[in-house]
Amino acid sequence: MMRHVGIFSGSFNPIHMGHLMLANWMCEYGGVDELWFVVTPRNPLKSEYVLLDDAFRLEMARAAMGDYPRFRVSDVEFGLPRPSYTIHTLRTLRESHTDCRFSLIIGADSWADMGRWRDAEALRREFSLVVYPRPGYPAPEIADETADVRAVAAPMMDVSSTFIREAIRAGHDVRFFLPEGVRRYVPEIARRLAAMR
């Protein structure tokens, strides 16, 4: 029997409770058997921004998982040509995990911007998509009958990694915004952010 795996891709810069709450909801209510966090080196659609080291973000993501058995962290994009394109990532995963059926989990903001993605039509033909609401972007009405796209009413988490980084840089205590396994990294995050100025 094939496992239905949700792919949640992002920079996780750093990973925070909003990411984990959404992922937890997807596993328990969103119809996926497992959720894999794909840590991406750099989003080709985003301009230059403060990005912590790849290996460091991967390490924090792994530390965040705790003992929840339905989460997994993947570094698949670290071995792919850069910039990383989602269609290449999903095809690579499909080839190497023939016992899994993959669905891409994206926010409604990304859904609205999908026309700018590399090979967006092929991605929608080859893989199913699960779209969750984002602040300012409610779950869309899906009118595309040619693709396997499903909108879900996941709770909205208005927390961003940018907020976390800025708070840490300013010396604020954000322990409850971070997974328990990531809290110990705060001094190192602060040190690395200070070095990027």
N, CA, C and O of each residue as an XYZ file, in Angstrom:
788
protein
N       0.839     -1.197      0.000
C       0.000      0.000      0.000
C       0.880      1.257      0.000
O       1.806      1.377      0.802
N       0.580      2.184     -0.905
C       1.398      3.386     -1.007
C       1.091      4.352      0.126
O      -0.064      4.563      0.499
N       2.146      4.925      0.657
C       1.978      5.972      1.661
C       1.704      7.294      0.960
O       2.310      7.609     -0.064
N       0.780      8.062      1.530
C       0.502      9.393      0.996
C       1.347     10.382      1.790
O       1.111     10.601      2.979
N       2.331     10.977      1.123
C       3.291     11.860      1.782
C       3.053     13.300      1.338
O       3.044     13.596      0.144
N       2.860     14.186      2.304
C       2.775     15.606      2.025
C       4.168     16.216      2.039
O       4.944     15.977      2.965
N       4.485     16.999      1.023
C       5.780     17.678      0.943
C       5.583     19.143      1.314
O       4.861     19.882      0.646
N       6.237     19.537      2.385
C       6.186     20.915      2.883
C       7.588     21.476      2.691
O       8.501     21.169      3.458
N       7.749     22.294      1.672
C       9.069     22.782      1.294
C       9.231     24.229      1.733
O       8.296     25.024      1.644
N      10.423     24.561      2.207
C      10.666     25.937      2.608
C      12.085     26.132      3.095
O      12.852     25.178      3.223
N      12.424     27.385      3.365
C      13.767     27.671      3.876
C      13.870     27.335      5.361
O      14.957     27.025      5.849
N      12.742     27.392      6.091
C      12.739     27.108      7.531
C      13.904     27.847      8.195
O      14.862     27.244      8.678
N      13.781     29.166      8.197
C      14.895     30.068      8.452
C      14.675     31.012      9.640
O      14.741     32.227      9.453
N      14.412     30.499     10.874
C      14.422     29.091     11.285
C      13.009     28.494     11.287
O      12.018     29.203     11.114
N      12.945     27.196     11.483
C      11.674     26.512     11.663
C      11.040     26.992     12.966
O      11.741     27.219     13.952
N       9.701     27.148     12.973
C       9.028     27.664     14.170
C       7.716     26.921     14.405
O       7.356     26.024     13.644
N       7.013     27.301     15.456
C       5.802     26.584     15.850
C       4.704     26.665     14.795
O       3.920     25.725     14.658
N       4.629     27.760     14.049
C       3.638     27.866     12.990
C       3.809     26.769     11.954
O       2.830     26.174     11.503
N       5.068     26.499     11.574
C       5.340     25.406     10.634
C       4.852     24.071     11.196
O       4.186     23.299     10.508
N       5.193     23.819     12.448
C       4.871     22.514     13.045
C       3.375     22.350     13.283
O       2.841     21.254     13.116
N       2.698     23.417     13.667
C       1.253     23.317     13.888
C       0.525     23.022     12.582
O      -0.390     22.199     12.552
N       0.927     23.689     11.505
C       0.319     23.420     10.215
C       0.599     21.979      9.790
O      -0.306     21.277      9.338
N       1.840     21.540      9.933
C       2.214     20.181      9.540
C       1.450     19.142     10.353
O       0.999     18.131      9.814
N       1.309     19.391     11.636
C       0.560     18.492     12.513
C      -0.902     18.399     12.060
O      -1.479     17.312     12.014
N      -1.491     19.555     11.727
C      -2.870     19.582     11.251
C      -3.005     18.776      9.963
O      -3.967     18.027      9.794
N      -2.042     18.931      9.056
C      -2.098     18.192      7.790
C      -2.086     16.684      8.014
O      -2.789     15.944      7.326
N      -1.294     16.234      8.968
C      -1.231     14.797      9.254
C      -2.510     14.296      9.910
O      -2.987     13.210      9.582
N      -3.060     15.060     10.816
C      -4.211     14.600     11.584
C      -5.556     14.867     10.912
O      -6.521     14.135     11.134
N      -5.622     15.927     10.081
C      -6.897     16.310      9.469
C      -6.822     16.500      7.949
O      -7.856     16.536      7.282
N      -5.627     16.618      7.405
C      -5.476     16.982      5.999
C      -5.317     15.833      5.034
O      -5.133     16.048      3.836
N      -5.387     14.597      5.544
C      -5.418     13.453      4.646
C      -4.082     12.920      4.188
O      -4.039     12.154      3.225
N      -2.971     13.293      4.843
C      -1.678     12.708      4.477
C      -1.231     11.757      5.587
O      -1.527     11.967      6.764
N      -0.512     10.709      5.185
C      -0.009      9.737      6.161
C       1.227     10.254      6.874
O       1.413     10.025      8.069
N       2.075     10.959      6.120
C       3.304     11.529      6.660
C       3.500     12.907      6.062
O       2.924     13.233      5.024
N       4.313     13.711      6.720
C       4.681     15.007      6.175
C       6.197     15.136      6.218
O       6.825     14.966      7.263
N       6.768     15.441      5.057
C       8.214     15.609      4.951
C       8.535     17.086      4.771
O       8.039     17.732      3.848
N       9.369     17.615      5.663
C       9.856     18.980      5.564
C      11.071     18.965      4.628
O      12.095     18.363      4.952
N      10.959     19.615      3.489
C      12.080     19.695      2.547
C      12.755     21.050      2.746
O      12.202     22.090      2.389
N      13.950     21.023      3.316
C      14.695     22.261      3.565
C      15.347     22.676      2.250
O      16.142     21.931      1.677
N      15.000     23.873      1.781
C      15.484     24.320      0.478
C      16.641     25.309      0.633
O      16.612     26.175      1.508
N      17.655     25.176     -0.218
C      18.797     26.095     -0.120
C      18.415     27.560     -0.357
O      18.801     28.431      0.423
N      17.666     27.835     -1.417
C      17.214     29.205     -1.664
C      16.058     29.167     -2.640
O      16.105     28.469     -3.653
N      15.012     29.929     -2.325
C      13.852     30.007     -3.196
C      14.195     30.894     -4.399
O      14.527     32.066     -4.218
N      14.119     30.352     -5.631
C      14.496     31.167     -6.796
C      13.562     32.343     -7.061
O      13.912     33.243     -7.824
N      12.373     32.351     -6.440
C      11.441     33.465     -6.654
C      11.602     34.566     -5.614
O      10.949     35.605     -5.702
N      12.468     34.342     -4.631
C      12.674     35.370     -3.610
C      13.985     36.086     -3.870
O      14.985     35.476     -4.249
N      13.961     37.394     -3.660
C      15.191     38.164     -3.796
C      16.109     37.842     -2.623
O      15.721     37.131     -1.697
N      17.294     38.355     -2.670
C      18.262     38.092     -1.606
C      17.684     38.481     -0.243
O      17.082     39.544     -0.088
N      17.875     37.629      0.706
C      17.405     37.903      2.057
C      18.307     37.184      3.040
O      19.146     36.372      2.648
N      18.134     37.480      4.310
C      18.981     36.876      5.336
C      18.676     35.386      5.410
O      17.575     34.989      5.790
N      19.644     34.572      5.047
C      19.448     33.129      5.036
C      20.543     32.473      5.846
O      21.721     32.555      5.501
N      20.149     31.821      6.927
C      21.116     31.087      7.736
C      21.681     29.931      6.923
O      21.063     29.489      5.954
N      22.833     29.450      7.306
C      23.536     28.381      6.600
C      22.641     27.152      6.384
O      21.859     26.781      7.260
N      22.765     26.533      5.216
C      21.933     25.382      4.862
C      21.986     24.278      5.915
O      20.949     23.820      6.396
N      23.188     23.858      6.266
C      23.343     22.745      7.208
C      22.779     23.100      8.585
O      22.247     22.239      9.285
N      22.898     24.361      8.963
C      22.377     24.808     10.255
C      20.851     24.765     10.268
O      20.255     24.322     11.250
N      20.218     25.217      9.193
C      18.755     25.165      9.103
C      18.256     23.721      9.087
O      17.227     23.405      9.684
N      18.986     22.854      8.403
C      18.634     21.433      8.376
C      18.736     20.824      9.769
O      17.857     20.073     10.191
N      19.802     21.149     10.473
C      20.001     20.642     11.834
C      18.864     21.090     12.758
O      18.353     20.294     13.545
N      18.471     22.360     12.663
C      17.382     22.858     13.501
C      16.062     22.178     13.145
O      15.274     21.850     14.031
N      15.819     21.966     11.852
C      14.586     21.292     11.441
C      14.526     19.885     12.024
O      13.475     19.453     12.499
N      15.633     19.176     11.990
C      15.663     17.821     12.566
C      15.449     17.863     14.076
O      14.779     16.998     14.640
N      16.020     18.868     14.722
C      15.857     18.997     16.175
C      14.417     19.318     16.543
O      13.973     19.002     17.647
N      13.681     19.946     15.623
C      12.307     20.365     15.899
C      11.313     19.212     15.907
O      10.239     19.335     16.496
N      11.642     18.103     15.273
C      10.666     17.040     15.038
C      10.192     16.329     16.299
O       9.078     15.805     16.330
N      11.020     16.304     17.338
C      10.632     15.584     18.550
C      10.387     14.114     18.244
O      11.084     13.520     17.421
N       9.402     13.532     18.903
C       9.149     12.103     18.704
C       7.867     11.840     17.911
O       7.331     10.733     17.949
N       7.371     12.856     17.189
C       6.157     12.668     16.392
C       6.506     11.786     15.196
O       7.321     12.183     14.364
N       5.907     10.598     15.090
C       6.371      9.616     14.095
C       5.997      9.925     12.652
O       6.486      9.261     11.737
N       5.142     10.917     12.428
C       4.680     11.170     11.061
C       5.420     12.315     10.375
O       5.088     12.690      9.250
N       6.432     12.874     11.060
C       7.259     13.922     10.475
C       8.605     13.350     10.037
O       9.129     12.411     10.635
N       9.140     13.941      8.986
C      10.473     13.578      8.503
C      11.084     14.824      7.880
O      10.368     15.664      7.335
N      12.399     14.947      7.958
C      13.110     16.074      7.345
C      13.939     15.544      6.181
O      14.608     14.518      6.298
N      13.886     16.253      5.063
C      14.619     15.833      3.870
C      15.593     16.918      3.417
O      15.274     18.107      3.426
N      16.784     16.481      3.021
C      17.777     17.385      2.434
C      17.939     17.111      0.943
O      18.990     17.397      0.370
N      16.906     16.561      0.316
C      16.992     16.159     -1.088
C      17.469     17.294     -1.987
O      18.201     17.046     -2.945
N      17.073     18.531     -1.702
C      17.441     19.642     -2.578
C      18.910     20.028     -2.454
O      19.442     20.720     -3.322
N      19.569     19.590     -1.385
C      20.979     19.928     -1.217
C      21.830     19.256     -2.298
O      22.913     19.735     -2.632
N      21.328     18.143     -2.839
C      22.073     17.425     -3.869
C      21.596     17.702     -5.279
O      22.081     17.080     -6.225
N      20.662     18.617     -5.443
C      20.136     18.948     -6.769
C      20.778     20.233     -7.285
O      21.284     21.036     -6.501
N      20.758     20.428     -8.607
C      21.289     21.683     -9.157
C      20.543     22.880     -8.582
O      19.358     22.798     -8.257
N      21.262     23.996     -8.462
C      20.650     25.201     -7.929
C      20.480     26.236     -9.020
O      21.318     26.313     -9.917
N      19.433     27.031     -8.978
C      18.432     27.063     -7.916
C      17.532     25.831     -7.949
O      17.415     25.151     -8.970
N      16.898     25.561     -6.808
C      16.029     24.399     -6.667
C      14.642     24.728     -7.207
O      14.044     25.744     -6.851
N      14.148     23.858     -8.062
C      12.792     24.007     -8.580
C      11.943     22.853     -8.066
O      12.368     21.697     -8.076
N      10.751     23.180     -7.622
C       9.882     22.189     -6.981
C       9.607     20.990     -7.872
O       9.558     19.862     -7.381
N       9.426     21.204     -9.174
C       9.140     20.090    -10.071
C      10.290     19.092    -10.067
O      10.053     17.884    -10.087
N      11.537     19.573    -10.040
C      12.690     18.669    -10.004
C      12.741     17.910     -8.680
O      13.044     16.717     -8.647
N      12.443     18.609     -7.601
C      12.447     17.970     -6.274
C      11.431     16.840     -6.216
O      11.752     15.731     -5.789
N      10.210     17.121     -6.644
C       9.156     16.116     -6.565
C       9.439     14.927     -7.480
O       9.177     13.784     -7.105
N       9.963     15.181     -8.658
C      10.312     14.075     -9.551
C      11.420     13.211     -8.963
O      11.389     11.986     -9.078
N      12.396     13.854     -8.335
C      13.489     13.110     -7.692
C      12.951     12.236     -6.565
O      13.334     11.073     -6.437
N      12.071     12.793     -5.756
C      11.486     12.020     -4.656
C      10.645     10.862     -5.185
O      10.690      9.761     -4.634
N       9.885     11.099     -6.237
C       9.045     10.052     -6.809
C       9.891      8.894     -7.341
O       9.526      7.727     -7.193
N      11.022      9.228     -7.960
C      11.896      8.185     -8.503
C      12.569      7.371     -7.414
O      12.785      6.171     -7.577
N      12.901      8.018     -6.303
C      13.636      7.314     -5.249
C      12.739      6.692     -4.178
O      13.220      5.912     -3.357
N      11.456      7.021     -4.171
C      10.517      6.465     -3.188
C       9.277      5.983     -3.928
O       8.229      6.628     -3.912
N       9.422      4.841     -4.572
C       8.332      4.325     -5.416
C       7.159      3.804     -4.606
O       6.109      3.491     -5.168
N       7.322      3.706     -3.294
C       6.222      3.252     -2.434
C       5.398      4.421     -1.892
O       4.527      4.227     -1.043
N       5.669      5.633     -2.379
C       4.982      6.825     -1.865
C       4.254      7.564     -2.980
O       4.694      7.594     -4.129
N       3.135      8.153     -2.605
C       2.411      9.092     -3.471
C       2.575     10.468     -2.841
O       2.246     10.663     -1.671
N       3.081     11.419     -3.614
C       3.440     12.722     -3.061
C       2.414     13.801     -3.408
O       1.941     13.890     -4.540
N       2.087     14.610     -2.413
C       1.274     15.813     -2.594
C       2.084     16.999     -2.111
O       2.719     16.945     -1.058
N       2.057     18.064     -2.885
C       2.746     19.289     -2.498
C       1.804     20.138     -1.663
O       0.676     20.410     -2.074
N       2.263     20.556     -0.496
C       1.475     21.393      0.406
C       1.967     22.833      0.258
O       3.136     23.128      0.508
N       1.054     23.731     -0.153
C       1.447     25.125     -0.368
C       0.398     26.059      0.225
O      -0.767     25.695      0.384
N       0.842     27.270      0.546
C      -0.071     28.292      1.019
C      -0.842     28.901     -0.138
O      -0.422     28.826     -1.293
N      -1.978     29.505      0.191
C      -2.801     30.140     -0.839
C      -2.056     31.281     -1.522
O      -2.363     31.606     -2.669
N      -1.089     31.895     -0.850
C      -0.274     32.936     -1.483
C       0.586     32.336     -2.594
O       0.738     32.932     -3.661
N       1.148     31.153     -2.336
C       1.940     30.477     -3.367
C       1.062     30.000     -4.522
O       1.463     30.052     -5.685
N      -0.142     29.535     -4.185
C      -1.080     29.116     -5.225
C      -1.379     30.288     -6.171
O      -1.429     30.116     -7.388
N      -1.576     31.477     -5.596
C      -1.874     32.656     -6.400
C      -0.695     33.054     -7.291
O      -0.881     33.692     -8.328
N       0.511     32.675     -6.883
C       1.741     33.045     -7.590
C       2.271     31.913     -8.467
O       3.357     32.030     -9.035
N       1.521     30.822     -8.585
C       2.059     29.627     -9.229
C       2.386     29.837    -10.707
O       3.195     29.099    -11.269
N       1.779     30.814    -11.329
C       2.095     31.093    -12.729
C       3.554     31.427    -12.954
O       4.039     31.302    -14.079
N       4.269     31.846    -11.926
C       5.689     32.197    -12.032
C       6.608     31.008    -11.778
O       7.820     31.120    -11.964
N       6.054     29.869    -11.356
C       6.876     28.711    -11.022
C       7.416     28.038    -12.281
O       6.795     28.093    -13.342
N       8.573     27.408    -12.150
C       9.139     26.627    -13.243
C       8.256     25.408    -13.523
O       7.954     24.639    -12.611
N       7.845     25.232    -14.776
C       7.050     24.075    -15.214
C       5.803     23.867    -14.348
O       5.491     22.748    -13.938
N       5.103     24.968    -14.082
C       3.932     24.894    -13.192
C       2.861     23.953    -13.729
O       2.236     23.223    -12.960
N       2.644     23.964    -15.034
C       1.606     23.102    -15.603
C       1.969     21.637    -15.440
O       1.113     20.820    -15.102
N       3.227     21.296    -15.676
C       3.672     19.908    -15.501
C       3.537     19.493    -14.043
O       3.122     18.372    -13.747
N       3.887     20.397    -13.134
C       3.779     20.099    -11.705
C       2.328     19.763    -11.349
O       2.067     18.801    -10.625
N       1.396     20.557    -11.859
C      -0.021     20.339    -11.531
C      -0.579     19.089    -12.206
O      -1.517     18.474    -11.697
N      -0.011     18.715    -13.340
C      -0.447     17.472    -13.994
C       0.078     16.233    -13.275
O      -0.624     15.228    -13.161
N       1.310     16.312    -12.793
C       1.985     15.122    -12.276
C       1.785     14.883    -10.781
O       1.925     13.752    -10.314
N       1.462     15.919    -10.038
C       1.382     15.794     -8.581
C       0.109     16.467     -8.064
O      -0.386     17.427     -8.653
N      -0.403     15.949     -6.964
C      -1.546     16.602     -6.338
C      -1.056     17.752     -5.456
O       0.069     17.738     -4.957
N      -1.917     18.731     -5.280
C      -1.597     19.892     -4.458
C      -2.635     20.045     -3.359
O      -3.828     19.828     -3.573
N      -2.162     20.421     -2.185
C      -3.036     20.739     -1.062
C      -2.751     22.189     -0.692
O      -1.620     22.540     -0.355
N      -3.779     23.028     -0.755
C      -3.610     24.469     -0.566
C      -4.243     24.884      0.757
O      -5.422     24.624      0.999
N      -3.452     25.529      1.612
C      -3.958     25.986      2.908
C      -4.022     27.513      2.938
O      -3.249     28.175      2.244
N      -4.935     28.083      3.735
C      -5.078     29.549      3.775
C      -3.883     30.223      4.430
O      -3.233     29.658      5.310
N      -3.609     31.436      3.982
C      -2.559     32.272      4.558
C      -3.163     33.636      4.856
O      -4.142     34.022      4.217
N      -2.601     34.380      5.817
C      -3.136     35.711      6.104
C      -3.203     36.555      4.829
O      -2.209     36.724      4.123
N      -4.398     37.079      4.555
C      -4.607     37.862      3.341
C      -4.930     37.027      2.120
O      -5.262     37.563      1.063
N      -4.832     35.707      2.265
C      -5.110     34.786      1.152
C      -5.968     33.640      1.678
O      -5.426     32.612      2.084
N      -7.283     33.788      1.682
C      -8.122     32.679      2.146
C      -7.990     31.478      1.207
O      -7.518     31.612      0.078
N      -8.404     30.324      1.677
C      -8.338     29.128      0.837
C      -9.116     29.394     -0.445
O     -10.273     29.812     -0.393
N      -8.495     29.156     -1.587
C      -9.138     29.531     -2.853
C     -10.242     28.568     -3.270
O     -10.299     27.418     -2.836
N     -11.106     29.080     -4.122
C     -12.047     28.203     -4.824
C     -11.252     27.558     -5.955
O     -10.678     28.256     -6.791
N     -11.219     26.240     -5.983
C     -10.449     25.545     -7.006
C     -11.353     25.258     -8.198
O     -12.296     24.473     -8.097
N     -11.060     25.898     -9.328
C     -11.905     25.739    -10.513
C     -11.219     24.892    -11.587
O     -11.792     24.667    -12.653
N     -10.009     24.426    -11.318
C      -9.241     23.676    -12.310
C      -9.576     22.193    -12.215
O      -9.117     21.506    -11.303
N     -10.371     21.706    -13.148
C     -10.774     20.301    -13.121
C      -9.735     19.390    -13.753
O      -9.866     18.167    -13.689
N      -8.697     19.970    -14.366
C      -7.682     19.157    -15.027
C      -6.559     18.757    -14.069
O      -5.695     17.956    -14.429
N      -6.565     19.305    -12.863
C      -5.495     19.009    -11.911
C      -6.090     18.512    -10.602
O      -7.254     18.769    -10.297
N      -5.277     17.800     -9.835
C      -5.676     17.287     -8.523
C      -5.262     18.323     -7.476
O      -4.179     18.244     -6.898
N      -6.141     19.287     -7.249
C      -5.869     20.377     -6.308
C      -6.993     20.429     -5.291
O      -8.174     20.413     -5.639
N      -6.602     20.493     -4.028
C      -7.596     20.483     -2.960
C      -7.281     21.592     -1.972
O      -6.155     21.692     -1.484
N      -8.280     22.435     -1.672
C      -8.123     23.467     -0.651
C      -8.591     22.912      0.686
O      -9.612     22.227      0.756
N      -7.845     23.208      1.748
C      -8.201     22.735      3.086
C      -8.340     23.923      4.024
O      -7.720     24.967      3.823
N      -9.155     23.750      5.040
C      -9.428     24.834      5.992
C      -8.526     24.709      7.216
O      -9.004     24.688      8.351
N      -7.231     24.628      6.978
C      -6.282     24.571      8.092
C      -6.286     25.906      8.826
O      -6.525     26.948      8.217
N      -6.019     25.881     10.150
C      -5.950     27.152     10.877
C      -4.814     28.026     10.357
O      -3.762     27.517      9.970
N      -5.025     29.338     10.346
C      -3.993     30.258      9.876
C      -3.026     30.585     11.002
O      -3.439     30.922     12.112
N      -1.745     30.484     10.708
C      -0.686     30.795     11.665
C       0.053     32.038     11.176
O       0.857     31.960     10.248
N      -0.214     33.159     11.790
C       0.402     34.410     11.353
C       1.720     34.646     12.086
O       1.897     35.632     12.800
N       2.641     33.698     11.879
C       3.990     33.794     12.438
C       4.943     33.566     11.275
O       4.700     32.699     10.435
N       6.008     34.326     11.219
C       6.961     34.148     10.129
C       8.368     33.994     10.672
O       8.679     34.430     11.780
N       9.213     33.362      9.865
C      10.621     33.248     10.240
C      11.271     34.622     10.286
O      12.185     34.846     11.080
N      10.812     35.545      9.444
C      11.347     36.912      9.476
C      11.099     37.549     10.837
O      11.993     38.172     11.410
N       9.869     37.387     11.358
C       9.558     37.907     12.691
C      10.478     37.283     13.740
O      11.006     37.983     14.603
N      10.666     35.976     13.662
C      11.521     35.278     14.636
C      12.945     35.820     14.575
O      13.533     36.134     15.610
N      13.498     35.932     13.381
C      14.873     36.429     13.243
C      15.004     37.847     13.788
O      15.946     38.158     14.517
N      14.043     38.710     13.423
C      14.121     40.103     13.890
C      13.988     40.194     15.398
O      14.652     41.010     16.037
N      13.125     39.352     15.970
C      12.957     39.355     17.427
C      14.234     38.894     18.121
O      14.657     39.494     19.109
N      14.844     37.836     17.608
C      16.094     37.333     18.202
C      17.191     38.383     18.061
O      17.949     38.629     18.999
N      17.269     38.999     16.888
C      18.288     40.029     16.656
C      18.116     41.201     17.620
O      19.098     41.818     18.034
N      16.859     41.510     17.979
C      16.585     42.627     18.893
C      16.677     42.223     20.359
O      16.499     43.064     21.241
N      16.952     40.943     20.635
C      17.121     40.490     22.006
C      15.843     40.108     22.723
O      15.837     39.998     23.949
N      14.748     39.902     21.982
C      13.490     39.494     22.598
C      13.489     38.002     22.908
O      14.169     37.219     22.245
N      12.732     37.625     23.902
C      12.586     36.222     24.287
C      11.405     35.642     23.511
O      10.254     35.991     23.772
N      11.687     34.771     22.573
C      10.635     34.183     21.726
C      10.554     32.668     21.933
O      10.220     31.928     21.008
N      10.855     32.221     23.127
C      10.937     30.773     23.362
C       9.661     30.031     22.993
O       9.730     28.889     22.540
N       8.493     30.654     23.175
C       7.238     29.940     22.931
C       6.828     29.966     21.456
O       5.820     29.365     21.082
N       7.599     30.655     20.626
C       7.374     30.625     19.178
C       8.181     29.505     18.525
O       7.982     29.194     17.351
N       9.081     28.910     19.282
C      10.004     27.920     18.734
C       9.755     26.544     19.332
O       9.400     26.433     20.506
N       9.938     25.487     18.531
C       9.830     24.133     19.087
C      10.872     23.933     20.179
O      11.937     24.551     20.166
N      10.549     23.068     21.110
C      11.456     22.830     22.240
C      12.863     22.489     21.777
O      13.840     22.974     22.346
N      12.971     21.659     20.747
C      14.290     21.245     20.273
C      15.098     22.352     19.633
O      16.310     22.211     19.469
N      14.458     23.452     19.268
C      15.143     24.553     18.580
C      15.538     25.668     19.545
O      16.400     26.487     19.226
N      14.918     25.705     20.714
C      15.171     26.823     21.645
C      16.648     26.946     22.007
O      17.151     28.055     22.188
N      17.337     25.830     22.111
C      18.751     25.884     22.514
C      19.636     26.527     21.435
O      20.785     26.882     21.700
N      19.093     26.673     20.221
C      19.867     27.273     19.131
C      19.793     28.796     19.128
O      20.508     29.440     18.361
N      18.948     29.383     19.964
C      18.743     30.830     19.902
C      20.046     31.616     20.042
O      20.267     32.533     19.250
N      20.929     31.308     21.011
C      22.185     32.077     21.081
C      23.008     31.978     19.797
O      23.618     32.959     19.373
N      23.026     30.800     19.180
C      23.794     30.627     17.945
C      23.123     31.358     16.776
O      23.807     31.923     15.923
N      21.783     31.347     16.737
C      21.082     32.124     15.716
C      21.442     33.600     15.869
O      21.747     34.278     14.888
N      21.403     34.091     17.109
C      21.723     35.498     17.361
C      23.146     35.815     16.922
O      23.397     36.858     16.317
N      24.073     34.917     17.225
C      25.474     35.143     16.847
C      25.621     35.211     15.332
O      26.309     36.083     14.802
N      24.964     34.278     14.639
C      25.093     34.236     13.175
C      24.414     35.444     12.528
O      24.922     35.996     11.553
N      23.274     35.851     13.068
C      22.608     37.028     12.524
C      23.455     38.283     12.706
O      23.544     39.123     11.810
N      24.074     38.397     13.875
C      24.935     39.562     14.128
C      26.104     39.600     13.161
O      26.535     40.675     12.744
N      26.620     38.425     12.803
C      27.767     38.358     11.890
C      27.380     38.709     10.457
O      28.249     39.014      9.639
N      26.078     38.669     10.144
C      25.619     38.970      8.779
C      25.421     40.454      8.544
O      25.204     40.867      7.404
N      25.488     41.264      9.579
C      25.229     42.696      9.409
C      26.299     43.343      8.541
O      26.245     44.546      8.289
